[in-house]
């Protein structure tokens, strides 16, 4: 019998074979590898709108902002604010008067300039037309009238001078003579024991114009005078007033047995009418000055008028020549220039809104003194803009007119559409990054949006509607460095994985398992953004494509316990301990 026959017929070996077969089957089952089906997230190819945009942040401001100040010219550098027509927040139209400065001086200058222009125009017309007999007669009459007026002004000056001098002298005399009285002198040698009953009486009318003191020295029945006038020792009788020199005053002593000194002050500050008389005297001086000034000014004016009349007559008596015409034209041009300057100065008393907007700040009020550096109010436009910063890469994609969507940190529920209105030509570099400011105008104005608020802008750089598109994650690109044996496409070509409905094994919502691998299809792409990519060739609307692969890994399952099979009589590793008969 052969060895093989004996193995299969021997009871020990036949049992061993059965045990090995069962153990091997159990070992395979406990260590088998379970292949998990690959899951795919799919999407349908359909018509979409793709929007490409860049984003930036910045701040809201107004389109225009202007500090309104007085416009000064010439010697005028300040004025009084007499009207303030606006309050903060008020809307104003272009040309509206915001405030008014004191215009009284400007009005006078304007009227004078208008009159001068009329005169210059008339003079020019006359010179061009030539002097008529009537004009010559009138010019001569003007000279006569002006000469007569000058003579009258001089006569009036003489009269006013005399009258005012007399008035001043009379007021001064009244001041000197009011309340004349003697008082005990403050003199170290004055006798003691003198009483008020010893005070001499002063009468008469002061005839001099000198002011000062009349000092009376009494010794018994004798007295002497010093000060304004002097007189030697004179004897007096207590019953009779005695003249005090040439002053026009008289003194009468009630007591001839004392020695005393008396003072007569001219004027007398202690007199009851001293203050009123002093005021009247000062008023007379002031009136004199004013009256003389007026009279002298009248003379000067009359002289000027006469000179002008004589010049006019001399001009009319001569035939018009080129120089006369040129001079008259120069006067006309000068008068026109003066009128324009006067009109400009008058206009400058009005602070005008140069454009329609809103008053943001009012810094002055009626009665304030303002100058050319005073900011009376600040005017802003109601139109808001946003200025955002974009890096050089994003800025290169943006063009004026691009639509923009604006959002605001302070107004989370508000979104405003706008357009790019301006892009800076020069960028600013910071830490190696070049940024450009982009100005965005608002399509609509919302009062809740205020200047200075933070704004985020999404600038739409490109947009296509009703185009075939897939999710960007569905589009793959084959590269030589990453060869996939399942991808049968040309290197560098974009492709998608298409799922046929008949190839779907299971499906839960948009997640499927397939019977076979999806089909790789070459595609041509166009515009794309973060989520969608345009398909220009290779796919039809309604096709199903893979956008994400969930699983492709296999898992191994192992039962618990030892994996070794031990057979009595056989050591360690297999069949090495068996022996044949």
KEVEXLUM-924968 format. One line per field, with one value per residue (C-alpha): residue in three letters; y, x, z; residue number from 1. Coordinates in Angstrom, 1 decimal, m for minus. Example, Ala and Ser with C-alpha at 12.3 -4.5 7.8 and 13.67 -1.06 7.14 Angstrom:
2
res	[Ala Ser]
v	[m4.5 m1.1]
u	[12.3 13.7]
w	[7.8 7.1]
n	[1 2]
***
This chain:
581
res	[Unk Unk Unk Unk Unk Unk Unk Unk Unk Unk Unk Unk Unk Unk Unk Unk Unk Unk Unk Unk Unk Unk Unk Unk Unk Unk Unk Unk Unk Unk Unk Unk Unk Unk Unk Unk Unk Unk Unk Unk Unk Unk Unk Unk Unk Unk Unk Unk Unk Unk Unk Unk Unk Unk Unk Unk Unk Unk Unk Unk Unk Unk Unk Unk Unk Unk Unk Unk Unk Unk Unk Unk Unk Unk Unk Unk Unk Unk Unk Unk Unk Unk Unk Unk Unk Unk Unk Unk Unk Unk Unk Unk Unk Unk Unk Unk Unk Unk Unk Unk Unk Unk Unk Unk Unk Unk Unk Unk Unk Unk Unk Unk Unk Unk Unk Unk Unk Unk Unk Unk Unk Unk Unk Unk Unk Unk Unk Unk Unk Unk Unk Unk Unk Unk Unk Unk Unk Unk Unk Unk Unk Unk Unk Unk Unk Unk Unk Unk Unk Unk Unk Unk Unk Unk Unk Unk Unk Unk Unk Unk Unk Unk Unk Unk Unk Unk Unk Unk Unk Unk Unk Unk Unk Unk Unk Unk Unk Unk Unk Unk Unk Unk Unk Unk Unk Unk Unk Unk Unk Unk Unk Unk Unk Unk Unk Unk Unk Unk Unk Unk Unk Unk Unk Unk Unk Unk Unk Unk Unk Unk Unk Unk Unk Unk Unk Unk Unk Unk Unk Unk Unk Unk Unk Unk Unk Unk Unk Unk Unk Unk Unk Unk Unk Unk Unk Unk Unk Unk Unk Unk Unk Unk Unk Unk Unk Unk Unk Unk Unk Unk Unk Unk Unk Unk Unk Unk Unk Unk Unk Unk Unk Unk Unk Unk Unk Unk Unk Unk Unk Unk Unk Unk Unk Unk Unk Unk Unk Unk Unk Unk Unk Unk Unk Unk Unk Unk Unk Unk Unk Unk Unk Unk Unk Unk Unk Unk Unk Unk Unk Unk Unk Unk Unk Unk Unk Unk Unk Unk Unk Unk Unk Unk Unk Unk Unk Unk Unk Unk Unk Unk Unk Unk Unk Unk Unk Unk Unk Unk Unk Unk Unk Unk Unk Unk Unk Unk Unk Unk Unk Unk Unk Unk Unk Unk Unk Unk Unk Unk Unk Unk Unk Unk Unk Unk Unk Unk Unk Unk Unk Unk Unk Unk Unk Unk Unk Unk Unk Unk Unk Unk Unk Unk Unk Unk Unk Unk Unk Unk Unk Unk Unk Unk Unk Unk Unk Unk Unk Unk Unk Unk Unk Unk Unk Unk Unk Unk Unk Unk Unk Unk Unk Unk Unk Unk Unk Unk Unk Unk Unk Unk Unk Unk Unk Unk Unk Unk Unk Unk Unk Unk Unk Unk Unk Unk Unk Unk Unk Unk Unk Unk Unk Unk Unk Unk Unk Unk Unk Unk Unk Unk Unk Unk Unk Unk Unk Unk Unk Unk Unk Unk Unk Unk Unk Unk Unk Unk Unk Unk Unk Unk Unk Unk Unk Unk Unk Unk Unk Unk Unk Unk Unk Unk Unk Unk Unk Unk Unk Unk Unk Unk Unk Unk Unk Unk Unk Unk Unk Unk Unk Unk Unk Unk Unk Unk Unk Unk Unk Unk Unk Unk Unk Unk Unk Unk Unk Unk Unk Unk Unk Unk Unk Unk Unk Unk Unk Unk Unk Unk Unk Unk Unk Unk Unk Unk Unk Unk Unk Unk Unk Unk Unk Unk Unk Unk Unk Unk Unk Unk Unk Unk Unk Unk Unk Unk Unk Unk Unk Unk Unk Unk Unk Unk Unk Unk Unk Unk Unk Unk Unk Unk Unk Unk Unk Unk Unk Unk Unk Unk Unk Unk Unk Unk Unk Unk Unk Unk Unk Unk Unk Unk Unk]
v	[0.0 3.4 6.0 8.2 5.4 4.6 8.2 8.5 5.0 5.3 6.5 8.9 10.7 10.8 12.4 14.9 15.9 16.6 18.7 20.7 21.4 22.6 24.7 26.3 27.3 28.8 30.7 32.2 33.2 34.9 36.7 37.6 41.2 43.0 45.4 48.5 49.9 53.3 56.1 59.0 62.4 63.4 66.4 67.2 69.4 72.4 76.0 78.4 82.0 82.3 85.4 86.2 88.9 90.3 91.5 94.4 96.5 100.2 103.1 105.2 108.9 111.7 112.4 116.1 117.9 121.6 123.9 127.2 130.3 134.0 135.2 138.3 140.8 144.1 145.6 143.6 140.6 140.2 141.0 140.4 137.5 139.1 136.0 132.3 130.5 126.8 124.2 120.9 118.3 120.8 120.0 122.9 123.5 124.9 128.7 128.8 131.5 129.8 132.9 136.7 139.1 142.8 144.3 148.0 149.1 146.9 148.3 151.9 151.0 149.3 152.3 154.6 152.3 152.2 156.0 156.4 154.1 156.0 159.2 157.7 156.3 159.7 161.5 159.1 159.4 163.2 163.2 160.9 163.0 166.4 169.4 171.1 174.8 173.7 171.6 174.4 176.8 174.3 173.7 177.4 177.7 174.8 176.7 179.8 177.7 175.9 179.1 180.6 177.5 177.7 181.3 180.5 177.6 179.9 182.5 179.8 178.6 182.1 182.4 179.0 179.7 183.0 181.5 178.4 180.5 182.7 179.7 178.1 181.4 181.9 178.3 178.8 182.0 180.4 177.6 180.1 182.4 179.8 179.4 181.8 181.8 182.3 179.4 179.2 178.5 175.5 177.4 176.7 180.3 180.7 182.1 179.8 180.5 181.7 180.6 180.5 183.8 185.4 184.2 187.1 187.5 187.6 189.5 190.8 189.1 187.6 189.6 187.6 184.3 182.9 180.0 179.5 180.8 184.3 184.1 186.7 187.4 189.3 191.1 193.0 195.6 195.2 192.5 191.7 189.6 187.1 184.4 185.3 189.0 190.8 193.8 195.4 195.8 197.5 198.8 197.8 198.8 195.9 197.8 198.2 195.6 196.3 195.4 192.6 194.1 193.9 190.7 192.3 190.6 192.4 191.2 192.2 191.2 190.8 190.9 193.3 192.0 188.7 187.4 184.8 183.5 182.8 181.2 181.9 179.0 179.8 177.7 176.5 172.6 172.9 175.0 173.3 173.9 173.1 169.6 170.8 173.8 171.7 169.3 172.2 173.6 170.2 169.8 173.3 172.2 169.1 171.0 173.5 170.8 169.0 172.2 173.4 170.0 170.1 173.6 172.9 169.7 171.8 174.1 171.1 169.6 172.9 173.4 169.8 170.5 173.8 172.2 169.4 172.0 174.0 170.9 169.9 173.3 173.3 169.9 171.0 174.2 172.1 169.9 166.2 164.6 161.2 161.7 162.9 159.9 157.6 159.2 159.0 155.4 154.7 156.3 154.2 150.9 151.9 152.6 149.2 147.5 149.3 148.2 144.6 144.8 146.3 143.7 141.0 142.4 142.6 139.0 137.9 139.1 136.1 132.6 130.5 126.7 125.9 122.6 120.8 118.9 118.7 120.8 118.5 121.0 124.6 126.4 130.0 131.9 135.3 138.1 136.3 138.0 135.9 136.2 134.4 131.5 130.9 127.8 128.9 125.5 122.3 121.2 117.6 115.9 113.5 111.1 108.6 106.7 103.9 103.7 100.2 98.8 96.0 94.3 94.7 91.3 92.0 95.6 94.5 92.6 95.6 98.2 101.4 100.6 97.1 96.4 96.1 94.8 96.7 95.5 97.3 96.1 98.5 97.6 93.8 93.6 96.2 95.5 98.3 98.0 100.3 100.7 101.3 105.0 105.5 103.4 105.0 105.1 105.0 102.4 102.5 99.8 98.4 95.5 94.5 94.5 97.1 98.2 100.4 102.5 101.9 104.4 103.0 105.0 104.0 103.2 104.2 106.4 105.1 107.6 104.9 104.8 107.4 108.8 106.9 103.5 100.4 98.8 95.5 95.4 92.5 93.8 91.7 91.4 89.0 87.4 84.9 83.8 80.7 78.8 75.1 74.7 72.1 72.4 73.3 70.2 68.0 69.2 67.4 67.9 65.1 65.8 63.6 63.7 62.2 59.4 57.5 54.2 54.7 58.0 57.7 61.4 63.5 65.1 68.6 68.0 68.7 66.0 65.0 61.6 60.9 58.5 56.6 55.9 52.2 52.1 53.1 50.3 52.2 55.9 58.0 61.6 62.7 59.9 56.7 53.5 52.2 48.8 49.9 52.9 56.2 57.2 59.9 62.5 65.2 68.7 72.3 74.9 78.6 81.0 79.8 80.9 79.3 77.1 76.7 76.2 76.8 73.8 75.0 71.6 67.9 67.7 68.0 69.5 66.9 64.7 63.4 63.9 63.0 66.0 64.1 60.5 59.5 56.1 53.8 51.9 48.2 46.9 43.6 41.8 39.4 37.3 37.3 34.7 33.0 32.5 29.5 25.9 23.3 19.6 17.0 15.4 18.2 21.0 24.6 25.3 22.8 19.6 19.5 16.8 14.2 10.9 8.3 4.5]
u	[0.0 1.3 2.1 m0.8 m3.3 m2.1 m2.5 m6.1 m7.0 m5.2 m7.7 m5.2 m4.3 m7.8 m9.0 m6.1 m7.0 m10.6 m9.4 m7.0 m9.8 m12.2 m9.5 m8.4 m11.9 m12.4 m9.1 m10.1 m13.5 m12.1 m9.4 m11.3 m11.1 m14.4 m14.4 m16.5 m18.4 m17.2 m19.7 m20.1 m21.7 m23.3 m25.0 m26.9 m25.4 m27.8 m28.0 m26.6 m25.6 m21.9 m20.7 m17.0 m16.2 m13.4 m13.9 m12.5 m13.2 m13.2 m15.2 m18.2 m17.7 m19.5 m19.0 m18.2 m17.3 m16.8 m16.0 m17.9 m15.8 m16.3 m14.6 m12.6 m10.9 m9.1 m8.9 m11.9 m10.7 m13.5 m17.1 m20.1 m22.5 m26.0 m27.9 m27.5 m30.0 m29.3 m29.0 m27.2 m28.8 m30.7 m30.8 m30.0 m30.1 m27.3 m27.1 m29.0 m27.8 m26.3 m25.3 m25.0 m22.3 m22.8 m23.3 m23.8 m20.4 m20.5 m23.9 m22.5 m19.5 m21.8 m24.0 m21.0 m19.5 m22.8 m23.1 m19.5 m20.1 m23.2 m21.1 m18.3 m20.7 m22.3 m19.0 m17.7 m20.9 m20.6 m17.0 m17.8 m20.8 m19.0 m19.9 m23.2 m23.9 m26.3 m23.6 m21.1 m23.6 m24.4 m20.7 m20.1 m23.1 m21.7 m18.5 m20.4 m22.5 m19.5 m17.6 m20.6 m20.9 m17.2 m17.5 m20.6 m18.7 m15.8 m18.2 m20.0 m16.6 m15.8 m19.3 m19.1 m15.6 m16.8 m19.9 m18.2 m15.4 m17.9 m19.9 m16.7 m15.7 m19.1 m19.2 m15.7 m16.7 m19.7 m17.5 m15.1 m17.7 m20.1 m20.0 m17.2 m16.5 m13.6 m12.3 m9.8 m6.4 m4.5 m1.5 0.9 0.9 m2.9 m4.0 m5.8 m9.3 m10.7 m14.3 m16.8 m18.2 m14.9 m15.1 m15.1 m17.9 m17.1 m19.3 m19.1 m18.5 m15.2 m13.9 m10.8 m10.3 m7.5 m8.1 m6.2 m6.2 m6.6 m4.7 m5.9 m3.7 m5.5 m3.7 m6.2 m7.8 m5.3 m5.1 m2.9 m3.6 m1.4 m1.9 m4.0 m3.5 m1.4 m2.1 m0.1 m1.3 m4.7 m6.8 m10.5 m13.6 m15.8 m18.9 m17.7 m16.8 m13.4 m12.3 m9.8 m7.5 m8.8 m10.7 m14.1 m14.6 m15.2 m14.3 m15.9 m14.3 m16.6 m13.8 m10.8 m9.1 m7.8 m4.9 m5.9 m5.4 m8.1 m8.2 m10.6 m10.5 m11.4 m13.3 m14.5 m14.7 m16.8 m19.5 m22.9 m23.0 m19.4 m20.0 m22.8 m20.9 m17.8 m19.9 m21.4 m17.9 m16.7 m19.8 m19.1 m15.5 m16.8 m19.5 m16.9 m14.7 m17.5 m18.9 m15.5 m14.8 m18.1 m17.6 m14.0 m15.2 m17.8 m15.1 m13.0 m16.0 m16.8 m13.2 m13.3 m16.6 m15.3 m12.2 m14.2 m16.5 m13.6 m12.0 m15.2 m15.6 m12.1 m12.7 m15.9 m14.3 m11.8 m12.7 m12.6 m9.3 m7.9 m6.4 m9.7 m11.5 m8.8 m9.0 m12.8 m12.6 m10.0 m12.3 m15.2 m13.2 m11.9 m15.5 m16.6 m13.8 m14.7 m18.3 m17.3 m15.1 m17.9 m20.4 m17.8 m17.4 m21.2 m21.6 m19.0 m21.2 m23.4 m22.1 m23.6 m24.0 m22.0 m23.8 m26.9 m26.3 m26.8 m25.4 m23.2 m21.8 m22.6 m19.8 m21.0 m24.1 m25.6 m23.4 m20.1 m17.1 m15.8 m12.8 m11.6 m10.2 m13.5 m15.4 m19.0 m20.5 m19.6 m21.6 m21.7 m23.5 m26.3 m24.8 m22.6 m19.7 m17.5 m13.7 m12.3 m8.8 m7.9 m4.6 m2.9 m4.1 m7.8 m7.5 m6.3 m9.6 m11.8 m13.0 m15.1 m18.8 m18.5 m21.6 m20.9 m22.8 m22.2 m22.8 m22.1 m20.9 m23.2 m26.3 m26.1 m29.6 m28.8 m27.3 m26.9 m26.1 m23.5 m21.0 m17.2 m16.8 m13.1 m9.9 m6.7 m3.9 m1.2 m1.1 0.4 2.9 2.8 5.1 5.6 1.9 0.6 m3.0 m5.3 m8.2 m11.4 m14.3 m17.8 m21.0 m24.3 m27.3 m29.7 m29.2 m30.2 m30.2 m29.1 m25.7 m23.5 m20.1 m17.3 m19.1 m17.1 m18.2 m17.5 m17.7 m18.1 m17.1 m18.6 m15.9 m17.7 m21.1 m22.7 m26.3 m28.0 m24.8 m24.1 m22.2 m21.1 m19.7 m16.1 m15.1 m16.4 m13.8 m10.5 m7.3 m5.0 m1.3 1.7 3.0 m0.2 m1.1 m4.3 m4.6 m8.4 m8.2 m8.1 m7.6 m5.0 m2.4 m3.5 m7.0 m9.9 m12.4 m15.4 m16.7 m20.1 m22.6 m25.0 m28.4 m28.1 m24.8 m26.3 m26.5 m27.9 m28.9 m29.6 m30.5 m27.4 m25.1 m24.8 m22.9 m22.1 m22.0 m19.0 m16.6 m18.0 m17.0 m14.3 m15.4 m13.1 m14.6 m13.8 m14.3 m14.9 m15.5 m15.4 m15.6 m15.3 m18.3 m19.2 m17.3 m18.7 m18.7 m18.4 m18.0 m18.3 m21.5 m25.2 m27.7 m29.1 m26.0 m25.0 m21.4 m19.4 m18.6 m17.0 m15.8 m16.7 m14.9 m12.6 m10.7 m11.1 m11.4 m10.2 m12.3 m10.7 m12.5 m11.4 m9.1 m6.0 m5.6 m3.3 m4.7 m3.0 m3.2 m2.1 1.1 2.1 4.3 4.4 4.3 2.4 3.4 7.1 6.6 4.8 6.5 5.4 5.4]
w	[0.0 m0.8 1.8 0.5 0.8 4.3 5.4 4.2 5.6 8.9 11.6 13.2 10.0 8.6 11.8 11.6 8.1 9.2 12.1 9.9 7.4 10.0 11.7 8.5 7.7 11.1 10.8 7.4 8.7 11.8 9.9 6.7 5.1 4.7 1.8 2.7 m0.3 m1.6 m1.0 m3.3 m2.7 m6.1 m7.6 m10.7 m13.4 m14.0 m15.0 m12.4 m11.9 m11.0 m9.2 m8.7 m6.1 m4.0 m0.5 1.5 4.6 5.2 6.5 5.5 4.8 2.9 m0.7 0.1 3.3 3.6 6.5 5.9 6.7 6.0 2.8 3.8 1.5 1.6 5.1 6.3 8.3 10.8 11.5 13.6 12.9 12.8 11.5 11.9 9.7 10.3 13.1 13.2 11.1 8.9 5.1 2.9 m0.9 m3.1 m2.8 0.5 2.9 6.0 8.0 7.5 8.7 9.5 6.1 6.9 5.8 2.7 1.7 1.9 m0.2 m2.7 m3.0 m3.4 m6.1 m8.0 m7.9 m9.0 m11.9 m13.0 m12.9 m14.9 m17.5 m17.9 m18.1 m20.7 m22.8 m22.7 m23.8 m26.7 m27.6 m27.1 m24.9 m25.8 m25.1 m22.3 m20.7 m20.8 m19.3 m16.5 m15.9 m15.4 m13.1 m11.1 m10.6 m9.4 m7.1 m5.7 m5.2 m3.3 m1.2 m0.3 0.8 2.9 4.5 5.4 6.8 8.8 10.1 11.4 13.0 14.6 15.9 17.5 18.9 20.3 21.9 23.6 24.8 26.2 27.9 29.4 30.7 32.2 33.9 35.3 36.6 38.2 39.8 41.1 44.9 45.6 49.3 51.7 53.8 56.6 55.1 56.0 57.1 60.0 61.3 61.4 64.8 67.1 68.3 65.0 64.5 61.7 62.8 61.9 58.3 55.8 53.3 49.6 47.1 43.6 40.2 39.3 36.3 35.5 33.6 35.6 38.0 41.2 44.8 46.3 49.6 52.3 55.2 58.0 60.9 63.0 60.8 58.0 55.2 52.2 49.0 47.2 44.5 41.4 42.3 44.9 47.1 49.9 53.5 53.4 56.2 56.3 58.0 59.2 58.0 54.4 51.7 50.3 46.6 46.2 43.7 40.0 40.5 40.7 44.1 47.5 50.9 54.2 57.6 60.6 63.1 63.1 66.3 65.1 63.0 60.4 56.9 54.4 50.9 48.1 45.5 41.9 41.0 44.4 44.5 47.7 45.9 45.6 41.8 41.1 39.6 37.4 36.2 35.5 33.5 31.5 30.9 29.6 27.4 26.0 25.1 23.4 21.5 20.4 19.0 17.2 15.8 14.6 13.0 11.2 10.0 8.8 7.0 5.3 4.1 2.8 1.1 m0.5 m1.7 m3.2 m4.9 m6.4 m7.6 m9.3 m10.9 m12.2 m13.6 m15.2 m16.7 m18.0 m19.6 m21.2 m22.6 m24.4 m27.4 m26.7 m27.7 m27.6 m24.2 m22.8 m24.2 m22.8 m19.4 m19.3 m20.3 m17.6 m15.1 m16.3 m16.1 m12.6 m11.5 m12.9 m11.1 m7.8 m8.2 m8.7 m5.6 m3.6 m4.9 m4.0 m0.5 0.0 m1.2 1.2 4.1 3.2 3.9 1.1 0.8 m2.4 m2.8 m1.4 1.7 5.5 8.3 10.3 12.9 13.9 15.7 15.9 16.9 16.4 17.9 17.6 16.2 13.3 10.9 7.9 10.0 11.9 11.0 11.2 10.2 8.5 5.4 4.2 1.4 2.2 m0.2 1.6 0.2 1.5 1.0 1.3 1.0 m1.5 m2.0 m5.3 m6.6 m5.8 m6.9 m10.4 m10.8 m9.9 m12.4 m12.1 m12.3 m10.7 m8.6 m4.8 m1.8 1.4 5.0 8.2 11.6 13.4 11.3 10.9 9.3 6.6 3.2 0.5 m3.1 m4.6 m7.4 m7.6 m8.4 m8.1 m7.7 m6.5 m9.1 m6.5 m3.8 m0.3 0.8 4.4 5.5 1.9 1.0 m1.5 m1.0 m3.1 m1.8 m3.7 m3.4 m3.5 m4.1 m2.6 m4.9 m2.1 1.0 4.4 7.3 9.7 7.9 9.4 8.5 10.2 10.4 9.5 6.2 4.5 0.7 m1.7 m5.2 m8.0 m10.6 m12.9 m13.2 m15.6 m15.5 m16.9 m17.5 m17.0 m13.8 m11.2 m7.7 m7.9 m5.9 m8.7 m11.2 m11.0 m13.0 m14.0 m13.5 m14.4 m10.9 m9.6 m12.0 m11.2 m13.1 m13.1 m14.8 m18.6 m19.5 m21.0 m18.7 m17.6 m18.7 m16.4 m15.9 m13.7 m12.6 m14.1 m12.5 m14.6 m13.0 m13.9 m12.1 m8.7 m6.2 m3.2 m2.7 0.5 m0.4 m2.4 m1.2 m3.4 m3.7 m7.1 m8.8 m10.8 m10.7 m12.0 m15.6 m16.0 m18.6 m20.0 m19.6 m20.5 m17.8 m17.8 m15.0 m11.4 m7.8 m4.4 m4.9 m8.6 m11.9 m15.3 m17.8 m21.3 m23.0 m22.1 m20.0 m20.5 m18.2 m15.8 m15.7 m12.2 m11.1 m8.0 m5.8 m2.9 m2.2 1.4 1.7 m0.3 2.5 3.3 6.9 8.5 11.1 13.7 16.2 19.8 21.4 20.1 16.4 16.7 16.2 18.4 17.5 20.1 19.1 16.7 17.9 17.1 13.4 11.2 9.8 10.9 13.7 11.7 10.9 8.4 9.1]
n	[1 2 3 4 5 6 7 8 9 10 11 12 13 14 15 16 17 18 19 20 21 22 23 24 25 26 27 28 29 30 31 32 33 34 35 36 37 38 39 40 41 42 43 44 45 46 47 48 49 50 51 52 53 54 55 56 57 58 59 60 61 62 63 64 65 66 67 68 69 70 71 72 73 74 75 76 77 78 79 80 81 82 83 84 85 86 87 88 89 90 91 92 93 94 95 96 97 98 99 100 101 102 103 104 105 106 107 108 109 110 111 112 113 114 115 116 117 118 119 120 121 122 123 124 125 126 127 128 129 130 131 132 133 134 135 136 137 138 139 140 141 142 143 144 145 146 147 148 149 150 151 152 153 154 155 156 157 158 159 160 161 162 163 164 165 166 167 168 169 170 171 172 173 174 175 176 177 178 179 180 181 182 183 184 185 186 187 188 189 190 191 192 193 194 195 196 197 198 199 200 201 202 203 204 205 206 207 208 209 210 211 212 213 214 215 216 217 218 219 220 221 222 223 224 225 226 227 228 229 230 231 232 233 234 235 236 237 238 239 240 241 242 243 244 245 246 247 248 249 250 251 252 253 254 255 256 257 258 259 260 261 262 263 264 265 266 267 268 269 270 271 272 273 274 275 276 277 278 279 280 281 282 283 284 285 286 287 288 289 290 291 292 293 294 295 296 297 298 299 300 301 302 303 304 305 306 307 308 309 310 311 312 313 314 315 316 317 318 319 320 321 322 323 324 325 326 327 328 329 330 331 332 333 334 335 336 337 338 339 340 341 342 343 344 345 346 347 348 349 350 351 352 353 354 355 356 357 358 359 360 361 362 363 364 365 366 367 368 369 370 371 372 373 374 375 376 377 378 379 380 381 382 383 384 385 386 387 388 389 390 391 392 393 394 395 396 397 398 399 400 401 402 403 404 405 406 407 408 409 410 411 412 413 414 415 416 417 418 419 420 421 422 423 424 425 426 427 428 429 430 431 432 433 434 435 436 437 438 439 440 441 442 443 444 445 446 447 448 449 450 451 452 453 454 455 456 457 458 459 460 461 462 463 464 465 466 467 468 469 470 471 472 473 474 475 476 477 478 479 480 481 482 483 484 485 486 487 488 489 490 491 492 493 494 495 496 497 498 499 500 501 502 503 504 505 506 507 508 509 510 511 512 513 514 515 516 517 518 519 520 521 522 523 524 525 526 527 528 529 530 531 532 533 534 535 536 537 538 539 540 541 542 543 544 545 546 547 548 549 550 551 552 553 554 555 556 557 558 559 560 561 562 563 564 565 566 567 568 569 570 571 572 573 574 575 576 577 578 579 580 581]
***
